[in-house]
């Protein structure tokens, strides 16, 4: 889980912030020191002048913050707005994002089922509804 999205409401405006926790040297942080525009244009290890180096920041975040609005760059199934882990994919023209539904989100039905099986939770629920 390297990339995340956070949604906040500030003064009536919905704001988005993308985050990256990838370590130094991760793929999303690499750039060509010779200035190749994309990895596809860069000969990489075949040419010493083009050996990729850490840019000191996540280059995917640069695109997500400047390449369009979050809804324009969203490439997933319809979903409610939520903060959490995301996956990023190169579309050929730029980076797109979608929610990472496999990052440990708890399914609501599963959670309710666990609460119903928990004796302590069941006792508390009975006291509240009585």
MMTF fields as JSON, N, C-alpha, C and O atoms, coordinates in Angstrom:
{
  "mmtfVersion": "1.0.0",
  "mmtfProducer": "UNKNOWN",
  "numBonds": 519,
  "numAtoms": 520,
  "numGroups": 130,
  "numChains": 1,
  "numModels": 1,
  "chainsPerModel": [1],
  "groupsPerChain": [130],
  "chainIdList": ["A"],
  "bondAtomList": [4, 2, 8, 6, 12, 10, 16, 14, 20, 18, 24, 22, 28, 26, 32, 30, 36, 34, 40, 38, 44, 42, 48, 46, 52, 50, 56, 54, 60, 58, 64, 62, 68, 66, 72, 70, 76, 74, 80, 78, 84, 82, 88, 86, 92, 90, 96, 94, 100, 98, 104, 102, 108, 106, 112, 110, 116, 114, 120, 118, 124, 122, 128, 126, 132, 130, 136, 134, 140, 138, 144, 142, 148, 146, 152, 150, 156, 154, 160, 158, 164, 162, 168, 166, 172, 170, 176, 174, 180, 178, 184, 182, 188, 186, 192, 190, 196, 194, 200, 198, 204, 202, 208, 206, 212, 210, 216, 214, 220, 218, 224, 222, 228, 226, 232, 230, 236, 234, 240, 238, 244, 242, 248, 246, 252, 250, 256, 254, 260, 258, 264, 262, 268, 266, 272, 270, 276, 274, 280, 278, 284, 282, 288, 286, 292, 290, 296, 294, 300, 298, 304, 302, 308, 306, 312, 310, 316, 314, 320, 318, 324, 322, 328, 326, 332, 330, 336, 334, 340, 338, 344, 342, 348, 346, 352, 350, 356, 354, 360, 358, 364, 362, 368, 366, 372, 370, 376, 374, 380, 378, 384, 382, 388, 386, 392, 390, 396, 394, 400, 398, 404, 402, 408, 406, 412, 410, 416, 414, 420, 418, 424, 422, 428, 426, 432, 430, 436, 434, 440, 438, 444, 442, 448, 446, 452, 450, 456, 454, 460, 458, 464, 462, 468, 466, 472, 470, 476, 474, 480, 478, 484, 482, 488, 486, 492, 490, 496, 494, 500, 498, 504, 502, 508, 506, 512, 510, 516, 514],
  "bondOrderList": [1, 1, 1, 1, 1, 1, 1, 1, 1, 1, 1, 1, 1, 1, 1, 1, 1, 1, 1, 1, 1, 1, 1, 1, 1, 1, 1, 1, 1, 1, 1, 1, 1, 1, 1, 1, 1, 1, 1, 1, 1, 1, 1, 1, 1, 1, 1, 1, 1, 1, 1, 1, 1, 1, 1, 1, 1, 1, 1, 1, 1, 1, 1, 1, 1, 1, 1, 1, 1, 1, 1, 1, 1, 1, 1, 1, 1, 1, 1, 1, 1, 1, 1, 1, 1, 1, 1, 1, 1, 1, 1, 1, 1, 1, 1, 1, 1, 1, 1, 1, 1, 1, 1, 1, 1, 1, 1, 1, 1, 1, 1, 1, 1, 1, 1, 1, 1, 1, 1, 1, 1, 1, 1, 1, 1, 1, 1, 1, 1],
  "groupList": [{"groupName": "UNK", "atomNameList": ["N", "CA", "C", "O"], "elementList": ["N", "C", "C", "O"], "formalChargeList": [0, 0, 0, 0], "bondAtomList": [1, 0, 2, 1, 3, 2], "bondOrderList": [1, 1, 2], "singleLetterCode": "X", "chemCompType": "L-PEPTIDE LINKING"}],
  "groupTypeList": [0, 0, 0, 0, 0, 0, 0, 0, 0, 0, 0, 0, 0, 0, 0, 0, 0, 0, 0, 0, 0, 0, 0, 0, 0, 0, 0, 0, 0, 0, 0, 0, 0, 0, 0, 0, 0, 0, 0, 0, 0, 0, 0, 0, 0, 0, 0, 0, 0, 0, 0, 0, 0, 0, 0, 0, 0, 0, 0, 0, 0, 0, 0, 0, 0, 0, 0, 0, 0, 0, 0, 0, 0, 0, 0, 0, 0, 0, 0, 0, 0, 0, 0, 0, 0, 0, 0, 0, 0, 0, 0, 0, 0, 0, 0, 0, 0, 0, 0, 0, 0, 0, 0, 0, 0, 0, 0, 0, 0, 0, 0, 0, 0, 0, 0, 0, 0, 0, 0, 0, 0, 0, 0, 0, 0, 0, 0, 0, 0, 0],
  "groupIdList": [1, 2, 3, 4, 5, 6, 7, 8, 9, 10, 11, 12, 13, 14, 15, 16, 17, 18, 19, 20, 21, 22, 23, 24, 25, 26, 27, 28, 29, 30, 31, 32, 33, 34, 35, 36, 37, 38, 39, 40, 41, 42, 43, 44, 45, 46, 47, 48, 49, 50, 51, 52, 53, 54, 55, 56, 57, 58, 59, 60, 61, 62, 63, 64, 65, 66, 67, 68, 69, 70, 71, 72, 73, 74, 75, 76, 77, 78, 79, 80, 81, 82, 83, 84, 85, 86, 87, 88, 89, 90, 91, 92, 93, 94, 95, 96, 97, 98, 99, 100, 101, 102, 103, 104, 105, 106, 107, 108, 109, 110, 111, 112, 113, 114, 115, 116, 117, 118, 119, 120, 121, 122, 123, 124, 125, 126, 127, 128, 129, 130],
  "secStructList": [7, 7, 3, 3, 3, 3, 3, 3, 3, 3, 6, 6, 3, 3, 3, 3, 3, 3, 3, 3, 7, 7, 7, 6, 6, 7, 4, 4, 4, 3, 3, 7, 6, 6, 7, 7, 1, 1, 4, 4, 4, 7, 7, 4, 4, 4, 1, 4, 4, 4, 7, 7, 3, 3, 7, 1, 1, 7, 2, 2, 2, 2, 2, 2, 2, 2, 1, 1, 7, 2, 2, 2, 2, 5, 7, 1, 1, 7, 7, 7, 7, 7, 7, 3, 3, 3, 3, 3, 3, 3, 7, 1, 1, 1, 3, 3, 3, 3, 3, 7, 6, 6, 1, 1, 7, 7, 7, 2, 2, 2, 2, 2, 2, 2, 2, 2, 2, 7, 2, 2, 2, 2, 2, 2, 2, 2, 2, 2, 2, 7],
  "xCoordList": [0.843, 0.0, 0.885, 1.174, 1.31, 2.166, 1.378, 1.731, 0.313, -0.411, -1.765, -2.447, -2.129, -3.378, -4.086, -3.502, -5.356, -6.125, -6.827, -7.302, -6.895, -7.609, -8.559, -8.184, -9.784, -10.808, -11.132, -11.328, -11.189, -11.588, -12.547, -12.545, -13.354, -14.226, -13.703, -13.604, -13.377, -12.875, -13.634, -13.6, -14.319, -15.094, -16.054, -16.192, -16.712, -17.708, -17.149, -17.91, -15.848, -15.226, -14.62, -13.926, -14.883, -14.305, -12.888, -12.683, -11.921, -10.516, -9.939, -10.326, -9.021, -8.378, -6.882, -6.272, -6.299, -4.849, -4.386, -4.833, -3.491, -2.89, -1.622, -0.949, -1.291, -0.085, 0.689, 0.138, 1.971, 2.826, 3.782, 4.454, 3.834, 4.747, 5.818, 6.454, 6.016, 7.007, 8.423, 8.722, 9.277, 10.643, 11.505, 11.145, 12.627, 13.63, 13.947, 14.205, 13.929, 14.247, 13.068, 13.233, 11.855, 10.666, 10.368, 10.759, 9.678, 9.415, 8.724, 9.013, 7.816, 7.079, 7.96, 7.539, 9.169, 10.081, 11.229, 12.063, 11.279, 12.415, 12.214, 11.121, 13.3, 13.286, 14.61, 15.611, 14.587, 15.798, 16.565, 16.001, 17.838, 18.605, 18.849, 19.193, 18.668, 18.853, 17.581, 17.575, 16.509, 15.281, 14.311, 13.45, 14.42, 13.446, 12.053, 11.882, 11.054, 9.717, 8.994, 8.201, 9.241, 8.604, 9.608, 10.65, 9.274, 10.13, 10.242, 11.3, 9.171, 9.171, 10.179, 10.719, 10.433, 11.376, 12.815, 13.748, 12.996, 14.315, 14.986, 14.4, 16.218, 16.909, 17.334, 17.669, 17.329, 17.632, 19.029, 20.004, 19.132, 20.423, 21.294, 22.506, 20.703, 21.492, 22.4, 23.373, 22.1, 22.887, 23.18, 22.253, 24.449, 24.788, 24.252, 23.992, 24.086, 23.581, 22.097, 21.559, 21.437, 19.998, 19.629, 18.473, 20.553, 20.229, 19.341, 19.704, 18.193, 17.184, 17.684, 18.401, 17.28, 17.674, 16.434, 15.41, 16.54, 15.438, 15.278, 16.251, 14.037, 13.752, 13.621, 13.55, 13.589, 13.409, 11.952, 11.653, 11.046, 9.607, 8.889, 9.497, 7.618, 6.805, 6.35, 5.643, 6.75, 6.381, 4.92, 4.307, 4.372, 2.955, 2.097, 1.108, 2.479, 1.719, 1.744, 0.746, 2.892, 2.961, 1.867, 1.171, 1.72, 0.712, -0.699, -1.547, -0.952, -2.292, -2.724, -3.907, -1.778, -2.099, -2.238, -2.918, -1.607, -1.623, -2.282, -2.542, -2.559, -3.054, -4.545, -5.038, -5.27, -6.717, -7.335, -6.631, -8.648, -9.332, -9.388, -9.297, -9.538, -9.603, -10.68, -10.458, -11.841, -12.885, -12.53, -12.93, -11.795, -11.36, -10.316, -10.249, -9.507, -8.426, -8.849, -8.06, -10.079, -10.568, -10.878, -11.551, -10.388, -10.562, -11.039, -10.511, -12.027, -12.542, -14.044, -14.691, -14.569, -16.022, -16.666, -16.018, -17.933, -18.61, -18.51, -18.743, -18.163, -17.944, -18.177, -18.023, -18.544, -18.654, -17.263, -16.268, -17.211, -15.951, -15.472, -16.233, -14.218, -13.649, -12.139, -11.515, -11.576, -10.13, -9.549, -10.198, -8.325, -7.673, -6.711, -6.332, -6.313, -5.332, -5.904, -7.086, -5.045, -5.435, -4.386, -3.265, -4.78, -3.865, -3.732, -4.694, -2.554, -2.322, -1.894, -1.174, -2.344, -2.029, -1.686, -2.297, -0.704, -0.332, -1.278, -1.417, -1.926, -2.904, -2.293, -2.969, -1.035, -0.413, -0.328, 0.552, -1.253, -1.271, -1.035, -0.723, -1.179, -1.023, -1.416, -1.805, -1.305, -1.619, -3.086, -3.642, -3.705, -5.08, -5.078, -4.129, -6.14, -6.211, -7.549, -8.535, -7.56, -8.803, -8.602, -7.47, -9.699, -9.612, -9.016, -9.302, -8.193, -7.607, -8.514, -8.337, -9.485, -10.465, -9.888, -10.538, -8.689, -8.057, -7.07, -6.27, -7.101, -6.1, -6.545, -6.043, -7.468, -7.857, -9.146, -9.459, -9.905, -11.194, -12.081, -12.119, -12.787, -13.673, -15.046, -15.638, -15.541, -16.874, -17.897, -17.813, -18.851, -19.839, -20.634, -20.866, -21.052, -21.811, -20.988, -21.506, -19.698, -18.821, -18.693, -18.711, -18.565, -18.437, -19.703, -19.625, -20.855, -22.121, -22.241, -22.681, -21.856, -21.907, -21.021, -21.421, -19.819, -18.925, -19.511, -19.399, -20.134, -20.739, -21.866, -22.023, -22.639, -23.749, -23.237, -23.905, -22.05, -21.493, -20.78, -20.562, -20.414, -19.649, -20.599, -21.505, -20.408, -21.323, -21.323, -22.379, -20.184, -20.108, -20.893, -21.643, -20.716, -21.427, -22.927, -23.74, -23.29, -24.711, -25.386, -26.511, -24.7, -25.265, -25.481, -26.514, -24.528, -24.641, -25.778, -26.521, -25.93, -26.987, -28.35, -29.278, -28.476, -29.748, -30.113, -31.285, -29.112, -29.385, -29.849, -30.72, -29.272, -29.641, -31.022, -31.779, -31.372, -32.67, -33.803, -34.966, -33.507, -34.56, -35.247, -36.156],
  "yCoordList": [-1.181, 0.0, 1.239, 1.798, 1.664, 2.841, 4.123, 5.162, 4.065, 5.282, 5.341, 4.329, 6.546, 6.758, 8.005, 8.841, 8.104, 9.309, 9.702, 8.839, 10.996, 11.516, 12.598, 13.482, 12.512, 13.503, 14.265, 13.662, 15.576, 16.406, 17.485, 17.87, 17.954, 19.093, 20.268, 20.201, 21.319, 22.52, 23.716, 23.99, 24.423, 25.611, 25.316, 26.107, 24.159, 23.804, 23.28, 23.062, 23.068, 22.6, 21.215, 21.001, 20.277, 18.945, 19.007, 19.41, 18.608, 18.655, 17.244, 16.369, 17.052, 15.754, 15.902, 16.87, 14.923, 14.887, 13.464, 12.524, 13.317, 12.026, 11.902, 12.899, 10.69, 10.456, 9.27, 8.419, 9.217, 8.117, 7.777, 8.654, 6.506, 6.042, 5.113, 4.366, 5.155, 4.289, 4.685, 5.868, 3.696, 3.988, 4.56, 4.494, 5.112, 5.618, 4.524, 3.379, 4.871, 3.927, 3.135, 2.323, 3.36, 2.675, 3.158, 4.261, 2.331, 2.641, 3.987, 4.69, 4.349, 5.613, 6.84, 7.964, 6.638, 7.741, 7.864, 8.761, 6.972, 6.94, 7.833, 7.924, 8.49, 9.308, 9.147, 8.715, 9.503, 9.436, 10.742, 11.81, 10.686, 11.925, 12.647, 13.829, 11.93, 12.562, 13.261, 13.887, 13.151, 13.886, 13.164, 13.809, 11.847, 11.113, 11.325, 11.232, 11.608, 11.922, 10.74, 10.947, 9.509, 8.329, 7.19, 7.235, 6.151, 4.971, 4.322, 3.8, 4.35, 3.733, 4.408, 3.759, 5.685, 6.424, 6.284, 6.687, 5.72, 5.68, 4.325, 3.29, 4.317, 3.046, 2.393, 1.209, 3.132, 2.587, 2.022, 2.677, 0.789, 0.19, -0.018, -0.19, -0.005, -0.179, 1.006, 0.881, 2.144, 3.353, 3.976, 4.406, 4.034, 4.562, 5.967, 6.305, 6.774, 8.134, 8.133, 9.154, 6.992, 6.91, 5.981, 5.57, 5.641, 4.778, 5.553, 6.636, 4.997, 5.682, 5.966, 5.166, 7.138, 7.566, 8.01, 8.347, 8.006, 8.469, 9.981, 10.731, 10.418, 11.836, 12.64, 13.868, 11.95, 12.653, 12.897, 13.535, 12.384, 12.524, 11.501, 10.897, 11.312, 10.408, 11.141, 12.146, 10.646, 11.281, 11.007, 11.783, 9.916, 9.626, 10.706, 11.16, 11.114, 12.17, 13.469, 14.188, 13.774, 14.986, 14.957, 15.95, 13.804, 13.691, 13.771, 14.493, 13.031, 13.017, 14.399, 14.733, 15.193, 16.531, 17.546, 18.558, 17.301, 18.288, 17.798, 18.602, 16.49, 15.918, 16.025, 15.684, 16.485, 16.601, 16.54, 16.453, 16.585, 16.498, 15.032, 14.142, 14.77, 13.375, 12.555, 11.382, 13.155, 12.39, 12.131, 11.103, 13.025, 12.803, 11.689, 10.972, 11.543, 10.557, 9.233, 8.29, 9.157, 7.931, 6.89, 7.186, 5.666, 4.603, 3.323, 2.243, 3.445, 2.279, 2.181, 2.967, 1.195, 1.008, 2.134, 2.722, 2.444, 3.46, 3.094, 1.949, 4.08, 3.833, 5.122, 6.214, 4.998, 6.203, 6.783, 6.058, 8.07, 8.739, 8.269, 8.292, 7.845, 7.411, 7.597, 7.539, 7.815, 7.926, 6.534, 5.654, 6.338, 5.056, 4.727, 5.596, 3.455, 3.028, 3.033, 2.76, 3.348, 3.348, 2.585, 2.36, 2.199, 1.627, 2.636, 3.33, 2.724, 3.634, 2.825, 1.833, 3.257, 2.568, 3.591, 4.657, 3.257, 4.101, 3.793, 2.634, 4.803, 4.605, 4.749, 4.52, 5.121, 5.426, 6.926, 7.416, 7.652, 9.111, 9.773, 10.962, 9.019, 9.582, 8.553, 7.431, 8.956, 8.069, 8.189, 9.286, 7.046, 6.973, 6.248, 5.534, 6.433, 5.781, 5.102, 5.425, 4.138, 3.478, 3.031, 2.901, 2.798, 2.331, 0.928, 0.096, 0.676, -0.647, -1.406, -1.356, -2.107, -2.814, -4.045, -4.626, -4.446, -5.612, -5.22, -6.053, -3.98, -3.504, -3.647, -2.94, -4.539, -4.774, -4.098, -4.06, -3.562, -2.997, -4.121, -5.206, -3.867, -4.876, -4.742, -3.663, -5.834, -5.856, -5.639, -6.281, -4.751, -4.412, -5.642, -5.821, -6.488, -7.684, -8.607, -9.183, -8.75, -9.588, -9.005, -9.746, -7.691, -7.032, -7.235, -7.567, -7.034, -7.22, -8.666, -8.918, -9.604, -11.016, -11.302, -12.044, -10.718, -10.924, -10.328, -10.929, -9.158, -8.526, -9.397, -9.536, -9.974, -10.839, -12.085, -12.597, -12.583, -13.776, -13.466, -14.372, -12.227, -11.848, -11.737, -10.905, -12.566, -12.502, -11.139, -10.658, -10.522, -9.215, -8.172, -7.385, -8.166, -7.205, -7.491, -6.567, -8.778, -9.152, -8.694, -8.194, -8.861, -8.418, -6.914, -6.438, -6.166, -4.703, -4.297, -3.368, -4.976, -4.641, -4.908, -4.117, -6.023, -6.34, -5.301, -4.953, -4.79, -3.759, -2.457, -1.77, -2.116, -0.875, -0.982, -0.013, -2.132, -2.262, -2.606, -2.534, -2.979, -3.358, -2.141, -2.275],
  "zCoordList": [0.0, 0.0, 0.0, 1.058, -1.17, -1.266, -1.475, -0.917, -2.271, -2.629, -1.92, -1.756, -1.507, -0.795, -1.304, -1.993, -0.946, -1.216, 0.075, 0.814, 0.346, 1.512, 1.032, 0.262, 1.499, 1.172, 2.449, 3.504, 2.355, 3.488, 3.005, 1.835, 3.925, 3.624, 4.433, 5.659, 3.747, 4.395, 3.838, 2.638, 4.733, 4.345, 3.191, 2.257, 3.278, 2.28, 0.977, 0.034, 0.889, -0.335, -0.099, 0.895, -1.011, -0.934, -1.496, -2.641, -0.69, -1.112, -1.153, -0.378, -2.062, -2.252, -2.053, -2.505, -1.367, -1.227, -1.485, -0.828, -2.444, -2.727, -1.902, -1.641, -1.491, -0.705, -1.239, -1.938, -0.908, -1.322, -0.182, 0.36, 0.172, 1.214, 0.634, 1.377, -0.662, -1.306, -0.865, -0.697, -0.682, -0.246, -1.365, -2.541, -0.986, -1.931, -2.955, -2.582, -4.228, -5.288, -5.823, -6.733, -5.264, -5.772, -7.189, -7.571, -7.961, -9.365, -9.567, -10.535, -8.666, -8.835, -8.592, -8.865, -8.085, -7.784, -8.79, -8.667, -9.781, -10.692, -11.902, -12.462, -12.292, -13.498, -14.231, -13.66, -15.5, -16.319, -16.164, -16.401, -15.772, -15.622, -16.952, -16.965, -18.075, -19.385, -19.867, -20.927, -19.085, -19.415, -20.329, -20.928, -20.46, -21.277, -20.691, -19.475, -21.526, -21.012, -20.368, -19.45, -20.818, -20.234, -20.189, -20.844, -19.394, -19.341, -20.715, -21.067, -21.49, -22.816, -23.75, -24.646, -23.552, -24.393, -23.908, -24.603, -22.73, -22.099, -22.33, -22.016, -22.877, -23.07, -21.757, -21.749, -20.65, -19.329, -19.209, -19.577, -18.687, -18.391, -19.622, -19.493, -20.813, -22.039, -22.31, -23.053, -21.725, -21.933, -20.57, -19.882, -20.166, -18.836, -18.555, -17.4, -19.574, -19.378, -19.021, -18.592, -19.198, -18.961, -17.807, -17.712, -16.945, -15.813, -14.846, -14.386, -14.549, -13.752, -12.339, -11.737, -11.826, -10.476, -9.708, -10.302, -8.381, -7.541, -7.71, -7.624, -7.952, -8.197, -6.906, -6.944, -5.76, -4.499, -4.134, -3.125, -4.966, -4.733, -5.607, -6.491, -5.363, -6.174, -7.432, -7.349, -8.576, -9.84, -10.21, -10.944, -9.708, -9.936, -9.271, -9.847, -8.058, -7.368, -8.15, -8.201, -8.765, -9.593, -10.654, -10.868, -11.319, -12.367, -11.785, -12.309, -10.701, -10.124, -9.648, -9.699, -9.191, -8.698, -9.818, -9.646, -10.97, -12.05, -13.341, -14.236, -13.457, -14.703, -14.915, -15.991, -13.927, -14.034, -12.655, -11.649, -12.615, -11.325, -10.9, -11.745, -9.604, -9.149, -9.867, -10.169, -10.145, -10.833, -12.294, -12.84, -12.94, -14.317, -14.398, -15.397, -13.358, -13.352, -12.716, -12.668, -12.231, -11.596, -12.657, -13.645, -12.458, -13.438, -12.761, -13.023, -11.901, -11.194, -11.328, -12.02, -10.646, -10.628, -9.83, -8.964, -10.108, -9.304, -7.821, -7.434, -7.006, -5.577, -4.802, -5.349, -3.539, -2.719, -2.455, -2.441, -2.252, -1.942, -0.573, 0.395, -0.491, 0.787, 0.755, -0.305, 1.901, 2.02, 2.208, 2.773, 1.731, 1.922, 0.806, 0.022, 0.737, -0.253, -1.667, -1.878, -2.625, -4.032, -4.838, -4.382, -6.037, -7.014, -8.141, -8.468, -8.737, -9.851, -11.069, -10.947, -12.241, -13.488, -14.559, -14.634, -15.386, -16.517, -17.665, -18.054, -18.211, -19.281, -20.666, -21.669, -20.73, -22.014, -22.228, -22.936, -21.607, -21.695, -20.348, -20.283, -19.287, -17.952, -16.903, -17.225, -15.65, -14.539, -14.159, -14.114, -13.885, -13.422, -12.086, -11.76, -11.317, -10.004, -9.815, -10.478, -8.88, -8.454, -7.018, -6.55, -6.325, -4.942, -4.898, -5.758, -3.898, -3.688, -2.735, -1.517, -3.302, -2.484, -1.797, -0.929, -2.17, -1.546, -0.47, -0.044, -0.017, 0.938, 2.385, 3.259, 2.645, 4.027, 4.441, 5.631, 3.496, 3.86, 4.381, 3.801, 5.466, 6.032, 5.399, 5.396, 4.869, 4.288, 5.4, 6.447, 5.188, 6.214, 6.656, 7.852, 5.722, 6.095, 6.98, 7.938, 6.659, 7.475, 8.88, 9.863, 8.979, 10.281, 11.118, 12.301, 10.501, 11.215, 11.688, 12.81, 10.85, 11.219, 12.429, 13.326, 12.462, 13.601, 14.87, 15.938, 14.777, 15.951, 16.488, 17.701, 15.601, 16.04, 16.757, 17.656, 16.368, 17.01, 18.314, 19.118, 18.547, 19.737, 20.937, 20.92, 21.983, 23.136, 23.812, 24.222, 23.934, 24.596, 23.807, 24.385, 22.459, 21.616, 21.621, 21.649, 21.595, 21.614, 22.886, 22.851, 24.03, 25.319, 25.315, 25.783, 24.796, 24.753, 23.831, 24.147, 22.695, 21.755, 22.394, 22.226, 23.128, 23.785, 24.825, 24.964, 25.573, 26.596, 25.934, 26.466, 24.773, 24.092, 23.489, 23.519, 22.942, 22.269, 23.22, 22.824, 24.463, 25.42, 25.997, 26.816]
}
